[in-house]
């Protein structure tokens, strides 16, 4: 197994440990798990790769993504936005990947306009699919 893959998984475990010990209410944390379980059951049975994220279908390319998304809104709101003096009206996401950052921003700051650039054509297709409702 590649060392970089193992390190990414260890970072993911650390991020989720941080999320579990955060000040987010237990009810909010527990709301995530039924969808998380359904997502992996769907992946195992039908190979469909999507999770409900902020009420929308969110397609992904990597089976670790649903686990990764669990902590993402907390990181955006508590590690980035709360340290800003003003709420941004526009953002630029260079290397938008499948849209985790722009879609989380759109959910947290409903009137924000986000431009996302993704050079990988395969990943860009997933980004387009995920951002069609925003």
DABELGI-V801621 format. One record per residue. NEAR is the number of other ideal C-beta (glycine too) atoms within 10 Angstrom. Layout:
NEAR ; NEAR
//
This chain:
6 ; 7 ; 7 ; 8 ; 10 ; 10 ; 10 ; 14 ; 13 ; 10 ; 11 ; 15 ; 11 ; 11 ; 17 ; 14 ; 11 ; 14 ; 18 ; 12 ; 8 ; 14 ; 6 ; 16 ; 9 ; 8 ; 7 ; 11 ; 14 ; 9 ; 11 ; 19 ; 10 ; 10 ; 14 ; 16 ; 11 ; 13 ; 23 ; 13 ; 10 ; 14 ; 16 ; 9 ; 8 ; 8 ; 7 ; 10 ; 18 ; 18 ; 22 ; 15 ; 24 ; 14 ; 8 ; 17 ; 13 ; 23 ; 19 ; 22 ; 13 ; 12 ; 12 ; 12 ; 21 ; 23 ; 18 ; 16 ; 21 ; 20 ; 20 ; 17 ; 20 ; 18 ; 16 ; 18 ; 15 ; 15 ; 10 ; 14 ; 14 ; 8 ; 7 ; 8 ; 4 ; 5 ; 10 ; 13 ; 9 ; 8 ; 15 ; 11 ; 17 ; 9 ; 11 ; 23 ; 20 ; 26 ; 26 ; 21 ; 19 ; 23 ; 24 ; 21 ; 23 ; 20 ; 16 ; 15 ; 17 ; 8 ; 7 ; 16 ; 14 ; 20 ; 11 ; 22 ; 11 ; 19 ; 9 ; 14 ; 7 ; 8 ; 16 ; 17 ; 14 ; 20 ; 22 ; 14 ; 15 ; 24 ; 18 ; 9 ; 11 ; 16
//
